[in-house]
Amino acid sequence: MRLKEALPSDIVSQTSMEEHPNYQRTETYHGANTDALAGMYHDILERLGEDPARQGLEKTPLRVAKALQYITQGYEMDAHAIVKGAMFDEPASEMVLVKDIELYSLCEHHMLPFFGKAHVAYIPNGKIVGLSKIARVVDVYARRLQVQERLTHQILECLQETLNPEGVAVVIEAKHLCMMMRGVQKQNSVTTTSAFTGQFKEAETRSEFISLVSAKLS
């Protein structure tokens, strides 16, 4: 890793070439926020009875500060702008489904991860959107402190408001570490949430959507 000079607005850009010599991944962090968060996590380690100065933990506060900013970067993204930037006129009128979109988020109650898959469909009304943008919309809202119920509706509302389709359907299946690691400690539990608008409120269309989500197509 090499740390570049501070950028305007107290933003630090860090470039990694670990993946491949011809590929660079750049991540940005707010310098002041990073320092403040690192200091807080240093105190947390001490209050947990650990020694933040020992070799294994020496850089942990900084790593956690950067990781937390990365996995909550959705606060700085505009899902509506992402969709509007890749909308196209198209007379398609059949269901468009992107399923098994991996998602990772943080439960706002205990700040422990929940993770799973989102299945998102819409029925065009003269407009379509680049398929990758649907996955990006999921990421924008997942990379915030969340509850699964709200996440489901935010994805749906974004697509409904921007595309104005004949209907939108969103189903999320996720496992919550707040249930698996603490509390009731039910390791095999899966939470499913759903939301529908327009034609997906009709039983026939909704059944088609559920059937396609469940199908294992080769």
C-alpha positions in Angstrom: 0.0 0.0 0.0 1.2 3.5 -0.6 -0.5 6.6 0.9 -0.8 9.6 -1.4 -0.7 13.2 -0.2 -3.8 14.6 1.3 -6.4 15.7 -1.2 -8.7 18.7 -1.0 -11.5 18.6 1.7 -9.4 16.4 4.0 -9.8 13.3 1.7 -7.0 10.8 1.5 -6.7 8.5 -1.5 -5.0 5.1 -1.1 -4.1 2.9 -4.0 -3.6 -0.8 -3.8 -1.9 -3.1 -6.4 -2.1 -6.3 -4.4 -4.7 -7.9 -6.7 -2.8 -7.7 -9.9 0.2 -5.5 -11.1 -1.9 -4.2 -14.0 -4.9 -3.4 -11.8 -5.2 -0.6 -9.2 -7.9 -0.2 -6.7 -8.3 3.3 -5.2 -10.1 3.9 -2.0 -10.7 7.3 -0.4 -11.0 8.3 3.3 -11.7 11.4 5.2 -8.5 12.1 7.1 -10.0 13.8 10.1 -12.8 11.1 10.4 -10.2 8.3 10.1 -8.1 9.8 12.9 -11.1 10.3 15.1 -12.5 6.9 14.6 -9.1 5.2 15.1 -8.7 7.1 18.4 -12.2 5.8 19.5 -11.4 2.2 18.6 -8.1 2.5 20.5 -10.1 3.4 23.6 -12.6 0.6 22.9 -9.8 -2.0 22.8 -8.5 -0.7 26.2 -11.9 -0.8 27.7 -12.3 -4.4 26.5 -9.2 -5.3 28.5 -6.8 -5.5 25.5 -3.5 -3.9 24.9 -3.7 -1.7 21.8 0.1 -1.5 21.7 0.7 -5.2 21.2 1.9 -6.3 17.8 -1.4 -7.8 16.6 -3.5 -4.8 17.6 -1.1 -2.0 16.9 -2.7 -1.0 13.6 -6.2 -2.4 14.3 -7.8 1.0 15.2 -6.7 2.5 11.9 -7.8 -0.6 9.9 -11.2 -0.6 11.6 -11.7 3.1 11.0 -11.0 2.6 7.3 -13.2 -0.5 7.1 -16.1 1.2 8.8 -16.0 4.1 6.3 -15.8 1.7 3.4 -18.8 -0.4 4.4 -20.9 2.7 5.1 -20.0 4.6 2.0 -23.6 4.5 0.8 -24.3 7.7 2.7 -22.2 9.5 0.2 -23.9 7.9 -2.9 -27.1 8.9 -4.7 -28.9 5.8 -5.9 -31.4 7.9 -7.9 -28.5 9.6 -9.8 -27.0 6.2 -10.6 -30.2 4.9 -12.2 -30.9 8.2 -14.1 -27.3 8.0 -15.5 -28.1 4.7 -17.3 -31.7 4.9 -18.4 -32.6 4.1 -22.0 -35.8 4.4 -24.1 -37.0 0.9 -24.9 -40.5 -0.5 -25.8 -39.9 -3.6 -23.7 -42.9 -4.6 -21.5 -41.8 -8.0 -20.0 -40.4 -8.5 -16.6 -36.7 -7.8 -16.0 -35.3 -9.7 -13.1 -31.8 -9.6 -11.5 -31.6 -12.2 -8.8 -29.0 -13.4 -6.3 -27.5 -10.0 -5.9 -25.1 -10.4 -3.0 -25.5 -7.8 -0.2 -23.6 -7.0 3.0 -24.8 -4.5 5.5 -24.7 -3.5 9.2 -27.6 -3.9 11.5 -28.2 -0.5 13.1 -29.2 -2.0 16.4 -26.0 -3.8 17.3 -23.7 -2.8 14.4 -23.2 -6.4 13.5 -23.3 -7.6 9.9 -26.2 -9.1 8.0 -25.7 -10.6 4.6 -27.6 -12.4 1.9 -29.1 -12.0 -1.5 -31.5 -9.5 -3.1 -33.8 -10.4 -6.0 -35.1 -7.3 -7.9 -37.5 -7.1 -10.8 -39.4 -4.4 -12.7 -41.8 -4.2 -15.6 -40.7 -1.5 -18.0 -42.9 1.4 -19.0 -40.9 2.8 -21.9 -37.7 3.0 -19.9 -35.0 0.4 -19.0 -31.9 0.7 -16.9 -28.4 -0.9 -17.3 -28.5 -4.1 -15.3 -25.4 -3.4 -13.3 -27.1 -0.3 -11.9 -29.7 -2.4 -10.2 -26.9 -4.2 -8.3 -25.4 -0.8 -7.5 -28.7 0.5 -6.1 -28.7 -2.5 -3.7 -25.1 -1.6 -2.6 -25.9 2.1 -2.1 -28.6 1.3 0.5 -26.9 -1.8 1.9 -23.7 0.2 2.7 -25.4 2.1 5.5 -26.6 1.3 9.0 -29.7 -0.6 8.2 -32.7 -2.8 9.1 -33.6 -5.3 6.4 -37.2 -4.0 6.2 -36.1 -0.5 5.4 -33.5 -1.7 2.9 -36.1 -3.6 1.0 -38.4 -0.6 0.6 -35.6 1.9 -0.2 -34.5 -0.3 -3.2 -38.1 -0.6 -4.4 -38.8 3.2 -4.0 -35.7 4.2 -5.8 -36.5 2.1 -8.9 -40.2 3.1 -8.8 -39.4 6.8 -8.6 -36.8 6.9 -11.3 -38.0 4.4 -13.9 -41.7 4.9 -13.3 -42.3 1.2 -14.3 -45.5 -0.8 -14.4 -44.3 -2.4 -11.1 -41.3 -3.3 -9.0 -40.6 -6.3 -6.8 -37.9 -6.7 -4.2 -37.2 -9.8 -2.1 -34.2 -10.0 0.3 -33.1 -13.1 2.1 -30.4 -12.6 4.8 -28.7 -13.9 7.8 -28.1 -11.6 10.8 -25.1 -12.0 13.0 -27.0 -10.2 15.8 -29.2 -13.4 15.9 -26.4 -15.8 15.3 -23.6 -14.6 17.5 -25.6 -13.2 20.4 -29.1 -13.1 21.9 -31.0 -16.2 20.7 -28.0 -17.6 18.8 -30.0 -19.3 16.0 -27.3 -20.0 13.5 -29.6 -21.4 10.7 -32.2 -18.7 10.7 -32.9 -16.7 7.5 -35.0 -13.5 7.4 -37.0 -12.8 4.2 -38.6 -9.5 3.4 -40.5 -8.4 0.3 -42.1 -5.3 -1.2 -44.2 -4.9 -4.4 -45.7 -2.1 -6.4 -48.0 -1.9 -9.5 -48.5 -5.1 -11.4 -46.6 -7.2 -8.8 -49.4 -6.7 -6.4 -51.5 -8.9 -8.7 -51.3 -12.6 -7.7 -50.4 -13.9 -11.2 -47.5 -11.5 -11.8 -46.2 -12.0 -8.3 -46.3 -15.8 -8.7 -44.3 -15.5 -11.9 -41.7 -13.5 -10.1 -41.4 -15.9 -7.2 -41.2 -18.8 -9.6 -38.4 -17.2 -11.5 -36.5 -16.4 -8.3 -36.8 -20.0 -7.2 -35.9 -21.5 -10.6 -32.5 -23.0 -11.1 -31.8 -22.2 -14.8 -28.9 -23.9 -16.4 
